[in-house]
Structures are given as C-alpha cells and as structure tokens.
Amino acid sequence: MEEKVKQEGKEETISKKEKAKKPKVNKELEKLKEENALLTDKYLRVQAELANVIRRNGEEKEKLLKYDGEEFIKNILPIIDDFERAIEMDTTTDEKYLSGFKLIYANLLKALEKFEVKEIDCLGKEFDPYTMEAVLKESIIEEEPNVVLAVLQKGYTYKDKVIRPAMVKVNE
C-alpha cells in the first residue's frame, strides 16, 4: 500500500518500507547529533586547556627572565657585607687603601642598583615579618613596641621580591 504525501509542492508516494526506515533514520540522526555535541565539547575543552598551558608557560618564562640574576646577586651580598665590615673597622692608617675599598664598595652598590637590588630600610620602623627576621628582642620603655632597634644584617629586595630578609633586633 502506498501513501501520497505532499512535500514542497511535489506529490510523492511513500511505501511501507520507507515508513519503517524513517524512525531508524531519526534515531541515527539523534545519535549523530549527540556524538557531534560531545566531540564539539571535547574539542572546546582541549582548546581551552591548550590556551591555559600556553598562558602558564608564558608566565613561567616571564618569571624566569624577570628574576634571572637572583642567584648571582645572592652570592654578591656576602661580599657587600664584608666590605661594610672592613670599612667600619677603619683601623688602617693608609687612607688610600681605605678610600680604594670605599670606591669598590660604592661601585658594587651602583651595579646592584642598576639590577633593581635595594636595601630594605627597617631601622626605627615597625617590624615586618615578610621583610625582616627578628633574631633578638629587647625591652626599652622609651621606644614603641614592635619597632626595630638595630639592624644586625641588611636585607635586600630584587625587583619586587625579598631575596634576603633583614636580621634585626626588635623592641618588645
């Protein structure tokens, strides 16, 4: 038995076999649509993950380049400390020797300054645990509590990062 169907102005006849195929085709079409949606979702997730990996890689590379000389600077800081101790001694009678020492020290500080290495200013300031390390405590009534009384070893920052905290004596 054949049935006549009008489709877009054309008259077609559909057999029983063709009617039986229609639900199967619809099911297959739905299945393909679901698979397509899953694959599209998977594709978008992979694309987003790739973008995240590229971004993280770029941030990591930028951080590495930003703090490239950190290890070198950490090795220079003890030399700066030694120069400061030698200059403070000032027991030599040879003024040229001492002035040469001071010149080398000043040049080292200028070189570090060019690389954005800065001394942490803490004497007389409130104790900051992020930039200072309290190694001694003293109780002086005339001073405010939690104020740095003495700097035992200078602290330094490199760009915006603390590379060596200052060792300080703090008022209780």
Sine and cosine of phi, psi and omega as CSV:
sin_phi,cos_phi,sin_psi,cos_psi,sin_omega,cos_omega
0.00,0.00,0.72,-0.69,-0.02,-1.00
-0.91,-0.41,0.52,-0.85,-0.02,-1.00
-0.85,-0.53,0.65,-0.76,0.00,-1.00
-1.00,-0.07,0.73,-0.69,0.01,-1.00
-0.76,-0.64,0.68,-0.74,0.06,-1.00
-1.00,-0.09,0.78,-0.62,0.02,-1.00
-0.68,-0.74,0.91,-0.41,0.01,-1.00
0.78,0.63,0.75,0.66,0.08,-1.00
0.99,0.15,-0.05,1.00,0.01,-1.00
-0.94,-0.33,0.59,-0.81,0.03,-1.00
-0.99,-0.17,0.82,-0.57,0.00,-1.00
-0.80,-0.59,0.42,-0.91,0.06,-1.00
-0.94,-0.33,0.70,-0.72,-0.03,-1.00
-0.89,-0.46,0.79,-0.61,0.01,-1.00
-1.00,0.06,0.17,-0.99,0.03,-1.00
-0.89,0.46,-0.59,0.81,0.01,-1.00
-0.89,0.46,-0.68,0.73,-0.02,-1.00
-0.93,0.37,-0.57,0.82,0.05,-1.00
-0.91,0.43,-0.62,0.79,0.00,-1.00
-0.93,0.36,-0.53,0.85,0.00,-1.00
-0.95,0.31,-0.48,0.88,-0.11,-0.99
-0.86,0.52,-0.74,0.68,0.03,-1.00
-0.89,0.46,-0.60,0.80,0.03,-1.00
-0.90,0.43,-0.67,0.74,0.01,-1.00
-0.90,0.44,-0.68,0.74,0.02,-1.00
-0.88,0.47,-0.68,0.73,0.03,-1.00
-0.89,0.45,-0.70,0.72,0.02,-1.00
-0.89,0.45,-0.66,0.75,0.02,-1.00
-0.88,0.47,-0.70,0.71,0.04,-1.00
-0.89,0.46,-0.67,0.74,0.01,-1.00
-0.89,0.47,-0.70,0.72,0.02,-1.00
-0.91,0.42,-0.60,0.80,0.04,-1.00
-0.90,0.43,-0.67,0.74,0.03,-1.00
-0.89,0.45,-0.72,0.69,0.02,-1.00
-0.87,0.49,-0.67,0.75,0.02,-1.00
-0.88,0.47,-0.69,0.73,0.01,-1.00
-0.89,0.45,-0.69,0.73,0.02,-1.00
-0.89,0.46,-0.70,0.71,0.00,-1.00
-0.92,0.40,-0.62,0.78,0.05,-1.00
-0.89,0.45,-0.70,0.72,0.03,-1.00
-0.88,0.48,-0.71,0.70,0.01,-1.00
-0.88,0.48,-0.68,0.73,0.02,-1.00
-0.87,0.49,-0.71,0.70,-0.01,-1.00
-0.90,0.43,-0.63,0.78,0.03,-1.00
-0.91,0.42,-0.69,0.72,0.02,-1.00
-0.90,0.44,-0.65,0.76,0.02,-1.00
-0.90,0.44,-0.67,0.74,0.03,-1.00
-0.91,0.41,-0.66,0.75,0.02,-1.00
-0.89,0.45,-0.66,0.75,0.04,-1.00
-0.89,0.46,-0.68,0.73,0.04,-1.00
-0.88,0.47,-0.64,0.77,0.03,-1.00
-0.91,0.42,-0.67,0.74,0.02,-1.00
-0.89,0.46,-0.69,0.72,0.02,-1.00
-0.89,0.46,-0.68,0.73,0.00,-1.00
-0.90,0.44,-0.74,0.68,0.00,-1.00
-0.89,0.46,-0.64,0.77,0.02,-1.00
-0.88,0.47,-0.68,0.73,0.03,-1.00
-0.90,0.44,-0.68,0.73,0.03,-1.00
-0.89,0.45,-0.67,0.74,0.00,-1.00
-0.90,0.43,-0.69,0.73,0.02,-1.00
-0.89,0.45,-0.67,0.74,0.01,-1.00
-0.88,0.47,-0.67,0.74,0.02,-1.00
-0.91,0.43,-0.68,0.74,0.03,-1.00
-0.88,0.48,-0.68,0.73,0.00,-1.00
-0.94,0.34,-0.60,0.80,-0.03,-1.00
-0.89,0.45,-0.67,0.74,-0.05,-1.00
-0.96,-0.27,0.55,0.83,-0.08,-1.00
-0.84,0.54,-0.68,0.73,-0.10,-1.00
-1.00,-0.06,0.21,0.98,-0.10,-0.99
-0.85,0.53,-0.72,0.70,-0.04,-1.00
-0.90,0.44,-0.65,0.76,0.04,-1.00
-0.88,0.47,-0.71,0.71,-0.02,-1.00
-0.90,0.43,-0.65,0.76,0.05,-1.00
-0.86,0.51,-0.55,0.83,0.02,-1.00
-0.97,0.22,-0.40,0.92,0.01,-1.00
-0.99,0.17,-0.52,0.85,-0.10,-1.00
-0.84,0.55,-0.66,0.75,0.06,-1.00
-0.88,0.47,-0.51,0.86,0.04,-1.00
-0.92,0.38,-0.65,0.76,0.07,-1.00
-0.86,0.51,-0.70,0.71,0.02,-1.00
-0.86,0.52,-0.69,0.72,0.01,-1.00
-0.89,0.45,-0.66,0.75,0.05,-1.00
-0.88,0.48,-0.70,0.71,-0.01,-1.00
-0.88,0.48,-0.68,0.74,0.02,-1.00
-0.90,0.43,-0.67,0.74,-0.01,-1.00
-0.91,0.42,-0.64,0.77,-0.01,-1.00
-0.93,0.36,-0.62,0.79,0.02,-1.00
-0.91,0.41,-0.54,0.84,0.01,-1.00
-0.87,0.50,-0.78,0.62,0.07,-1.00
0.69,0.72,0.69,0.73,0.01,-1.00
-0.99,-0.12,-0.03,1.00,-0.04,-1.00
-0.98,0.18,0.52,-0.86,0.03,-1.00
-1.00,-0.06,-0.20,0.98,-0.01,-1.00
-1.00,0.04,0.98,-0.19,-0.04,-1.00
-0.90,0.43,-0.57,0.83,0.00,-1.00
-0.91,0.42,-0.63,0.77,0.01,-1.00
-0.89,0.46,-0.74,0.67,-0.01,-1.00
-0.92,0.40,-0.65,0.76,0.01,-1.00
-0.92,0.39,-0.56,0.83,0.09,-1.00
-0.90,0.44,-0.67,0.74,0.06,-1.00
-0.86,0.51,-0.73,0.69,-0.01,-1.00
-0.90,0.43,-0.60,0.80,0.03,-1.00
-0.91,0.42,-0.71,0.70,0.03,-1.00
-0.87,0.49,-0.70,0.72,0.00,-1.00
-0.87,0.49,-0.72,0.69,-0.01,-1.00
-0.89,0.45,-0.65,0.76,0.03,-1.00
-0.91,0.41,-0.62,0.78,0.06,-1.00
-0.89,0.46,-0.69,0.73,0.01,-1.00
-0.90,0.44,-0.64,0.77,0.03,-1.00
-0.89,0.45,-0.67,0.74,0.01,-1.00
-0.89,0.46,-0.68,0.74,0.02,-1.00
-0.92,0.40,-0.58,0.81,0.02,-1.00
-0.89,0.46,-0.60,0.80,0.03,-1.00
-0.89,0.46,-0.51,0.86,0.00,-1.00
-1.00,-0.04,0.27,0.96,0.04,-1.00
0.90,0.44,0.58,0.82,0.12,-0.99
-1.00,-0.07,0.83,-0.56,-0.06,-1.00
-0.78,-0.62,0.57,-0.82,0.07,-1.00
-0.97,0.26,0.62,-0.78,0.05,-1.00
-0.99,0.12,0.87,-0.49,0.00,-1.00
-0.99,0.11,0.91,-0.42,-0.08,-1.00
-0.69,-0.72,-0.25,0.97,-0.04,-1.00
-0.89,0.45,0.83,-0.55,0.00,-1.00
0.99,0.15,-0.02,1.00,-0.01,-1.00
-0.99,-0.13,0.24,-0.97,0.05,-1.00
-0.94,0.35,0.62,-0.79,-0.01,-1.00
-0.89,0.46,0.76,-0.65,0.03,-1.00
-0.86,-0.52,0.94,-0.35,-0.06,-1.00
-0.91,0.42,-0.26,0.97,0.00,-1.00
-0.99,0.14,-0.40,0.92,-0.03,-1.00
-0.87,-0.50,-0.13,0.99,-0.06,-1.00
-0.74,-0.68,0.40,-0.92,0.08,-1.00
-0.80,-0.60,0.89,-0.45,-0.02,-1.00
-0.99,0.16,0.91,-0.41,0.00,-1.00
-0.96,-0.27,-0.32,0.95,0.05,-1.00
-0.67,-0.74,0.50,-0.87,0.09,-1.00
-0.79,-0.61,0.57,-0.82,0.03,-1.00
-0.62,-0.79,0.46,-0.89,-0.01,-1.00
-0.91,-0.41,0.96,-0.28,0.04,-1.00
-0.88,-0.48,0.87,-0.49,-0.09,-1.00
-0.92,0.40,-0.58,0.81,-0.05,-1.00
-0.93,0.37,-0.37,0.93,-0.05,-1.00
-0.99,-0.10,0.43,-0.90,0.08,-1.00
-0.92,0.39,0.51,-0.86,0.08,-1.00
-0.94,0.34,0.49,-0.87,0.06,-1.00
0.92,0.40,0.48,0.88,0.02,-1.00
-0.96,-0.29,0.60,-0.80,0.00,-1.00
-0.96,0.27,0.84,-0.54,-0.01,-1.00
-1.00,-0.04,-0.60,0.80,-0.02,-1.00
-0.49,-0.87,0.52,-0.85,0.07,-1.00
-0.97,-0.23,0.89,-0.46,-0.02,-1.00
-1.00,0.02,-0.54,0.84,0.10,-0.99
-0.53,-0.85,0.77,-0.63,-0.04,-1.00
-0.91,0.42,0.54,-0.84,0.08,-1.00
-0.96,-0.29,0.38,-0.92,-0.05,-1.00
-0.67,-0.75,0.51,-0.86,0.14,-0.99
-0.91,-0.41,0.53,-0.85,0.08,-1.00
-0.88,-0.48,0.93,-0.36,-0.13,-0.99
0.87,0.49,-0.94,-0.35,0.00,-1.00
-0.92,-0.40,0.33,0.94,-0.10,-0.99
-0.86,-0.51,0.70,-0.72,0.07,-1.00
-0.98,0.22,0.88,-0.48,0.02,-1.00
-0.98,-0.20,-0.31,0.95,0.13,-0.99
-0.45,-0.89,0.89,-0.45,0.02,-1.00
-0.94,0.33,0.47,-0.88,0.05,-1.00
-0.97,0.23,0.68,-0.73,0.09,-1.00
-1.00,-0.06,0.86,-0.52,-0.16,-0.99
-0.73,-0.68,0.30,-0.95,0.14,-0.99
-0.96,-0.27,0.77,-0.64,-0.13,-0.99
-0.89,-0.46,0.58,-0.81,0.07,-1.00
-0.99,0.16,0.70,-0.72,0.01,-1.00
-0.99,0.13,0.00,0.00,0.00,0.00
